[in-house]
Amino acid sequence: MLAKVSMNNQEAPTTQQHIRNRSRLDVIAAILREVTGRDATKTRIMYGAFLSSTQMREYVPFLLNNGLLTKAEQSFYKITEKGTHFLMLCDQLNNMIGDKGKYRVYE
């Protein structure tokens, strides 16, 4: 499955170029989107959010420590109420500044 990137009348870079330029908040939002509505393993999160194992080792403990993510049974992760609220705020901020979809990866 390939991802498409929309950049408002500009040539779309490859997914790898796009991913390299994401902010910390964009990465956190991508992780939280992967676990919204379903439990997910680290592998599912990595592939779905386009993360390296190094990024996973950095971000997952950060999200767990800050209560945005919780570990369910064995190796499954799920979003918390706080994580859902954080994701909603990120989307509202994107809407306010007009960046909705500008550099967002979508299917």
Backbone as CSV, one residue per row, in Angstrom:
resi,resn,N_x,N_y,N_z,CA_x,CA_y,CA_z,C_x,C_y,C_z
1,MET,0.847,-1.172,0.000,0.000,0.000,0.000,0.892,1.235,0.000
2,LEU,0.692,2.106,-0.959,1.470,3.324,-1.060,0.679,4.501,-0.535
3,ALA,1.384,5.446,0.012,0.741,6.657,0.525,0.868,7.765,-0.504
4,LYS,-0.120,8.623,-0.552,-0.100,9.782,-1.430,0.156,11.016,-0.586
5,VAL,0.788,12.001,-1.185,1.060,13.227,-0.462,0.525,14.392,-1.276
6,SER,-0.236,15.253,-0.650,-0.809,16.413,-1.320,-0.091,17.665,-0.860
7,MET,0.327,18.528,-1.818,1.055,19.735,-1.433,0.530,20.979,-2.148
8,ASN,-0.752,21.055,-2.431,-1.352,22.249,-3.024,-0.618,22.747,-4.272
9,ASN,-0.859,22.123,-5.410,-0.328,22.536,-6.712,1.185,22.459,-6.828
10,GLN,1.845,21.678,-6.028,3.276,21.463,-6.147,3.498,19.992,-6.400
11,GLU,4.645,19.680,-6.991,4.965,18.282,-7.226,5.102,17.579,-5.885
12,ALA,4.464,16.446,-5.754,4.468,15.715,-4.486,5.795,14.994,-4.303
13,PRO,6.445,15.162,-3.147,7.676,14.422,-2.880,7.334,12.976,-2.571
14,THR,8.345,12.145,-2.533,8.100,10.760,-2.151,7.713,10.717,-0.682
15,THR,7.155,9.597,-0.271,6.755,9.446,1.124,7.961,9.623,2.039
16,GLN,9.113,9.083,1.631,10.298,9.186,2.473,10.723,10.637,2.661
17,GLN,10.639,11.458,1.618,10.976,12.870,1.765,10.009,13.534,2.729
18,HIS,8.741,13.203,2.601,7.721,13.784,3.476,7.959,13.389,4.927
19,ILE,8.198,12.127,5.147,8.352,11.615,6.496,9.566,12.250,7.173
20,ARG,10.621,12.450,6.444,11.837,13.006,7.015,11.613,14.403,7.580
21,ASN,10.629,15.107,7.079,10.402,16.487,7.474,9.259,16.671,8.470
22,ARG,8.780,15.603,9.069,7.685,15.737,10.023,8.183,16.308,11.343
23,SER,7.325,17.076,11.969,7.648,17.597,13.297,7.373,16.516,14.334
24,ARG,7.821,16.772,15.546,7.588,15.846,16.661,6.092,15.652,16.890
25,LEU,5.329,16.733,16.796,3.872,16.629,16.987,3.224,15.815,15.876
26,ASP,3.723,15.944,14.647,3.179,15.154,13.537,3.419,13.667,13.762
27,VAL,4.595,13.318,14.259,4.908,11.911,14.532,4.008,11.378,15.643
28,ILE,3.846,12.160,16.696,2.981,11.746,17.808,1.551,11.553,17.312
29,ALA,1.060,12.490,16.510,-0.299,12.375,15.967,-0.429,11.140,15.082
30,ALA,0.586,10.832,14.292,0.543,9.648,13.425,0.460,8.372,14.253
31,ILE,1.210,8.321,15.339,1.156,7.147,16.226,-0.229,7.019,16.846
32,LEU,-0.748,8.112,17.346,-2.066,8.073,17.987,-3.167,7.707,16.996
33,ARG,-3.051,8.154,15.749,-4.043,7.784,14.733,-4.026,6.280,14.466
34,GLU,-2.852,5.684,14.539,-2.737,4.241,14.299,-3.435,3.409,15.368
35,VAL,-3.493,3.921,16.579,-4.115,3.148,17.665,-5.531,3.619,17.980
36,THR,-6.044,4.555,17.203,-7.414,5.028,17.400,-8.391,3.989,16.857
37,GLY,-9.283,3.539,17.701,-10.313,2.597,17.278,-9.902,1.142,17.297
38,ARG,-8.629,0.867,17.597,-8.182,-0.526,17.654,-6.884,-0.601,18.445
39,ASP,-6.645,-1.745,19.043,-5.358,-1.983,19.691,-4.346,-2.289,18.594
40,ALA,-3.101,-1.919,18.812,-2.082,-2.143,17.792,-0.771,-2.580,18.430
41,THR,-0.044,-3.428,17.727,1.287,-3.841,18.172,2.295,-2.785,17.744
42,LYS,3.512,-2.901,18.259,4.565,-1.970,17.853,4.803,-2.037,16.343
43,THR,4.761,-3.243,15.808,4.986,-3.412,14.368,3.905,-2.701,13.563
44,ARG,2.652,-2.849,13.956,1.529,-2.186,13.279,1.705,-0.668,13.340
45,ILE,2.108,-0.162,14.496,2.322,1.280,14.652,3.473,1.738,13.759
46,MET,4.577,0.982,13.764,5.732,1.349,12.942,5.364,1.467,11.472
47,TYR,4.704,0.445,10.942,4.348,0.452,9.523,3.285,1.492,9.210
48,GLY,2.292,1.600,10.059,1.197,2.534,9.803,1.597,3.993,9.916
49,ALA,2.520,4.302,10.839,2.943,5.689,11.057,4.268,5.993,10.362
50,PHE,4.792,5.039,9.603,6.052,5.207,8.875,7.202,5.583,9.816
51,LEU,7.430,4.751,10.837,8.473,5.013,11.825,9.573,3.964,11.754
52,SER,10.765,4.348,12.159,11.865,3.399,12.299,11.792,2.806,13.708
53,SER,12.547,1.749,13.934,12.561,1.160,15.271,13.188,2.124,16.274
54,THR,14.130,2.940,15.825,14.736,3.950,16.696,13.687,4.962,17.149
55,GLN,12.856,5.409,16.217,11.789,6.352,16.567,10.793,5.702,17.521
56,MET,10.485,4.434,17.295,9.562,3.730,18.195,10.105,3.689,19.613
57,ARG,11.408,3.415,19.741,12.017,3.355,21.079,12.011,4.721,21.759
58,GLU,11.969,5.779,20.983,11.916,7.120,21.556,10.481,7.536,21.905
59,TYR,9.553,7.335,20.974,8.215,7.897,21.115,7.274,7.076,21.992
60,VAL,7.304,5.765,21.911,6.353,4.959,22.681,6.524,5.178,24.185
61,PRO,7.744,5.118,24.724,7.870,5.403,26.169,7.412,6.825,26.520
62,PHE,7.694,7.784,25.651,7.258,9.164,25.878,5.732,9.234,25.964
63,LEU,5.042,8.575,25.033,3.579,8.588,25.024,3.002,7.835,26.225
64,LEU,3.636,6.738,26.614,3.188,5.989,27.790,3.367,6.820,29.062
65,ASN,4.524,7.453,29.207,4.820,8.261,30.403,3.913,9.481,30.526
66,ASN,3.440,9.992,29.397,2.592,11.179,29.424,1.105,10.852,29.354
67,GLY,0.774,9.569,29.426,-0.628,9.160,29.507,-1.419,9.293,28.218
68,LEU,-0.740,9.370,27.068,-1.444,9.462,25.784,-1.697,8.077,25.198
69,LEU,-0.916,7.119,25.647,-0.975,5.754,25.158,-0.914,4.838,26.373
70,THR,-1.554,3.688,26.279,-1.479,2.711,27.364,-1.199,1.344,26.770
71,LYS,-0.550,0.510,27.541,-0.262,-0.844,27.085,-1.386,-1.747,27.536
72,ALA,-2.042,-2.381,26.583,-3.148,-3.295,26.890,-2.550,-4.683,27.159
73,GLU,-3.188,-5.722,26.710,-2.687,-7.075,26.924,-1.365,-7.271,26.190
74,GLN,-0.459,-7.925,26.817,0.864,-8.286,26.314,1.509,-7.151,25.526
75,SER,1.528,-7.232,24.208,2.266,-6.242,23.417,1.345,-5.337,22.594
76,PHE,0.123,-5.151,23.061,-0.812,-4.285,22.347,-0.914,-2.929,23.034
77,TYR,-1.022,-1.887,22.222,-1.137,-0.523,22.723,-2.473,0.049,22.298
78,LYS,-3.015,0.936,23.141,-4.268,1.602,22.789,-4.199,3.050,23.232
79,ILE,-4.986,3.874,22.583,-5.023,5.294,22.890,-5.839,5.512,24.157
80,THR,-5.436,6.502,24.946,-6.178,6.848,26.158,-7.129,8.006,25.844
81,GLU,-7.957,8.342,26.811,-8.850,9.491,26.652,-8.030,10.768,26.447
82,LYS,-6.941,10.879,27.194,-6.048,12.033,27.054,-5.427,12.066,25.653
83,GLY,-5.070,10.899,25.131,-4.511,10.814,23.776,-5.521,11.220,22.723
84,THR,-6.761,10.808,22.906,-7.836,11.189,21.986,-8.049,12.700,22.014
85,HIS,-8.012,13.274,23.203,-8.166,14.724,23.346,-6.996,15.451,22.671
86,PHE,-5.780,14.960,22.860,-4.595,15.534,22.231,-4.726,15.520,20.700
87,LEU,-5.170,14.393,20.155,-5.342,14.257,18.709,-6.396,15.224,18.186
88,MET,-7.481,15.389,18.937,-8.529,16.327,18.552,-7.972,17.756,18.523
89,LEU,-7.167,18.106,19.530,-6.567,19.443,19.570,-5.604,19.668,18.402
90,CYS,-4.830,18.656,18.057,-3.919,18.758,16.898,-4.706,19.037,15.622
91,ASP,-5.800,18.315,15.428,-6.633,18.522,14.243,-7.245,19.915,14.238
92,GLN,-7.685,20.396,15.403,-8.246,21.745,15.478,-7.198,22.800,15.139
93,LEU,-5.981,22.624,15.628,-4.908,23.568,15.312,-4.584,23.557,13.826
94,ASN,-4.529,22.382,13.226,-4.288,22.291,11.781,-5.380,23.014,10.997
95,ASN,-6.618,22.862,11.441,-7.731,23.541,10.777,-7.625,25.054,10.929
96,MET,-7.225,25.515,12.110,-7.126,26.952,12.365,-6.045,27.624,11.522
97,ILE,-4.921,26.949,11.336,-3.829,27.573,10.586,-3.872,27.221,9.104
98,GLY,-4.853,26.440,8.718,-5.048,26.154,7.307,-4.105,25.132,6.719
99,ASP,-3.472,24.310,7.538,-2.546,23.305,7.034,-3.185,21.935,6.871
100,LYS,-4.486,21.861,6.995,-5.146,20.557,6.919,-4.845,19.901,5.572
101,GLY,-4.148,18.787,5.627,-3.849,18.026,4.429,-2.679,18.540,3.621
102,LYS,-2.113,19.657,3.971,-1.051,20.241,3.159,0.140,19.290,3.040
103,TYR,0.584,18.743,4.150,1.700,17.817,4.123,1.339,16.486,4.756
104,ARG,0.060,16.234,4.919,-0.390,15.037,5.607,-0.375,13.828,4.668
105,VAL,0.100,12.727,5.177,0.055,11.480,4.414,-1.336,10.906,4.558
106,TYR,-1.903,10.483,3.460,-3.234,9.876,3.507,-3.287,8.744,2.516
107,GLU,-4.314,7.915,2.624,-4.473,6.772,1.718,-5.330,7.147,0.551
